[in-house]
Amino acid sequence: MAAGAEGPTPSEYIVHHLGHWTNAKQGFIVDFSVVNIDSVVIALSLGLLSVFVLWLAARKATSGVPGRFQAAVELLVEMVDGQTKANIHNAESRKFIAPLALTVFVWIFLMNAMDLLPVDLLPHLWAQGYSAAGLDPHDAYLRVVPTADLSTTFGLSVAVFLLCIFYSIKIKGLGGWTHELVTAPFGTSKNPVFAIILGVINLVMQMIEYLAKTVSHGMRLFGNMYAGELVFCLIALMGGYAALSLGGALLGLGHVIAGTIWAIFHILIITLQAFIFMMLALIYLGQAHDAH
């Protein structure tokens, strides 16, 4: 959809662009019966692509002078391996966590990078498909940045949370982890009454800590990518109005300049957000291995 004389208003354009292709209309603020099909399909496709890229790098690796692709992947692997060793001191755990961290970084980077595609490219093609099928193109919703969807980022952060619980129990044992929940961070007491009071307080604090880490982990990635998507929408509107107004040349020039600057800056954002998410996952998993 493009803003124009017979097209939507700016607010309608943005609202439509931020709409998801879903299986049902959302009835509540939190409605687990609704599935954002576009986020699921694109995220899974990019997940398979990230695994394929890493597999291809491993398959073509040689012991001689590496090519550019192999050198880039080797640098990435060494970076992730170094960060994993710095946070996870259990060698056995690193065998799973290091490849996981590498996959997460590449996967999130690819999902973030979808924001660099022209805002209306895939949604326009999707609307054309609706028209070809005899359907109303105004009902064609498609969002192409999975990490700008809160359900995607929360899904990732909840997966990290579940891994933290798994490693807490695996490393410390169920009894050791349970004991930690009721004795940290304020310790305990030999007095039974004080011990119960401190146990309850410690448990509540631990639950708050787990909840805060999980929510902030997902919200940080979502907030940055959602904001970036909105900026690209506003820049696209500038280009739309350039074709309509008397000062179209100036708006068109501003559209090109603003779009170029923001796209270049956004390359840093999408890379940094993928790195931050991976690093926080490693830090949280490292904390799960450490005893209080």
N, C-alpha and C positions, 0 to 999 in steps of 0.2 A: 504494500500500500504506500502511496506517495501523497504528500499534502498537495493539494491543488484546488482550483476553483470549484471543481465538482467532487473533490475528494473530501476526506475527513478533516475536521478541525485539528489543530495541534494536540489538544488533549485527547481527542478520539484516536488520533494516530498513535500516540504513546501508549494509551490504554490497550489498544488492539495489539500493538507490538509486544507488550508485556503479558499478553494472554497466552495460556498454555493450551496445547492440544491434549485434552483429557478424556477419560472414559465416561465421566459423568460431571454434572454441575455441582460445584462445591456448595454444601448447605451450611457448614459451620466453619469457624476459624480454624479449628483442627478437625479435619475429616479424613480419616485413614482409608475410607472407601474410594477416594479420588486418587487416580494415578495420572501423573503428568507423563503421558506417553512419549512426548518429544524428548524430554530429559532422559528417560529410560533408554530409548532407542539410540540417541546420539551418544550418551555416556557409555553404553555397552559397545557400540561400534568403535569409539575411540579407545576403549579399554582393550579390545581385541587388536586394534592398530598398534597400541603401545607395546603389547606383548610381542606382536609380530616384529616390530622394529628391533626390540631387544634380542629376540631370537635370531633375527637376520644378522645382527652385529656379532653375536656369539658364533654363528655358523660360518661367517666369512672371516673370523679372526685368524690372523697368521702370526707366526713368531718373528717374521721379518719386519721391515720398515712398514708401519701401519699407514693406511690411507687416511684421508681426512675424516671419513665417517667412522672408521675404527678408532682413530685417535680421539675424536670427540666423545664417543661412547666410553672409551677407557678413562678419560678425564672425569666423566660423570660418575663412573663406577668407583673410581678412586676417591672422589669427593664424598660420595654417599657412604662408602666403606669406612672412611676416616671419621665421619660424623657418628656412624653406628658404633665404632669402637670406643669413641669418646663418651658415649651415653650408655651403652649396653656392655657391661663387663663380663657377662656370661658368654663364653665362646660358643656353647651349644645353641643358645638362643639366637646369636647373631647369624647362624646358618639360615634361619628363616626370616629374621627381621631385616637383614641387609637387603636381600632381593625384594622383600615387600616394600621397603622404603624407596628403593630405586623405581619400582613399578608405580608406586603412588606419585612420586615426583613427575615421572614422564606422563602418567595418565592425567593428573591435574593440569600440567602444563598444556597438554593438547586440548583439554576441555576449556581452559582459559583462552587459548589461542583462537577458538571459534569466534571470539569477540572481534578479531581483526578482519573477519569477512565483512564485505559491505552489508550494512544493516538490513537492507530490503532484498538481498539477493536470493537466499533460500526461501524466505517467506513469500516472495513474489512468485517463484517457481512453484511453490506449494499451492498458492492461490490459482495459478494457471492450471494446475492439475485438477483442482476442484471445478474450475470452469469447464474443462474438457470432459469431466465426468457428469456434467449437467447439474452440479451443486452450486450453491451460493458462495462465491469467493470471499464474501465478508465473514463467513463462518470458518474460514481457513486460518486457524491459529497455529503458529509454529515459533518456538523459541529455540535458538540454536546454541546457547551457552548454558550447559548443564549446571555449572558452578554458580550461575546467577539465580538458581532455583534453590530455595532453602531446604527443600526435601532432599536434594542431592548432597549438599554439604553436611546436613545433619546426619544423613545416612553414613557418610564417611567418618564423621566424628564419633558416632555411636559404635561403628565397627572398631575404631581405636579404643574406645572405652571397654568394649567387650574383650578385646585382646589384653588390656591392662588387668582386667579381672582374672582372665585365664592365667596370665603369667604370675600374678600375685599369689594365686592358689598353687600353681605349679612349683614356684620357687620357695615359697614360705610354708606351703601346706595349708589345708583348710583351717586347721586350728591356729596356726601362726598368723594367718591373714585375719581371722576373726579376732584374735587377741589384739592385733594391731589396730583394728577398727575401734576398739573400746579403750585403748590405752594411749593412743596418739591423737592430738599433739600434747595434751596436758598431763600425761602420765596417769598413775593410779594412786591408791592409798591403801594402807593396811587396815584402816577402819572400814568395815563393811558398808556402812551408810555412805561415807564419802566415796568409796570405791564405786558404788552404784551410781551416785550422782555424777561423778567424773566420767564413768562409762557412758552414761546417756549423753552427756555434753560432747564427749569425744566422738561418739557415733554420729551425732547430728552434724558436727563440724566436718567429719569425713564425708558424709553424704552431700553436704553443701559444696565441699571441695570437688568431689567427683562431678556433681551437676554443673558447677561453674566452669570447670575445665572443658567438659563436653560441649556445653552451650557456646562458650566463647570460641572454642576451636572451630565449630561450624559457622558461627556468625561472622567471624573475622573474614573468612574466605568469601562467604556470600555477600557481605556488605561491600567489599571492594569490587567484586565483579558486577554486582547489581548497579553500583554507582557508575562504573565504567560503561555499562550498557546504556544507561540513561544519557550519559554525555554523548555517546555516539548517536542516539536518537535525536538529541537536540541539534547536533551538527548536521544530521540528515535533513531536519526541518529547515535549517538555514539554506541548504541546497535547493529544497523544494520551493521556497519563497523566492529564491534567486531567479527562477524562471517566470515569476509572476509580477514582481515589482519593477518599478522604473529604475531603481538602483540595483537591478539584477546583476550587473557586472561586478559591482563591489561585493554584493552578497555571495556571488559565485566564487570570487577570489578568496573571500573570508572563509567560505565553506572548504575550499581546497587547503588553505593554509592551516585552519583549525583542525581539519581532519588529519592532515599529515603530522602535525605536531602531537596531537593526542594519540595517534596510532604509534608513533615512535616512543612516546612516553609510556604507552600502555604495554609495549613489549617488556619494559622493565617491571611493570606491575604484575603481569601474568607470570613472569619468571619468579619474581620475589614471593608472590603469594603461594606458588607451588612449593618453593623452598621452605617458607615459613610453616606451611601445613606439615610438610615432611619432618622438619626439625621438631615441631611441637609433638608430633606422634612419637619420635624417638625419645624425647625428654620424658613424656608421660610413661612410655614403656620402660625407660630406665628407672623411673621412680617406682614402678611396679616391682622391679627387681631388688630395690634397696629396702632395707629394714629401717624403721624409725628408731 
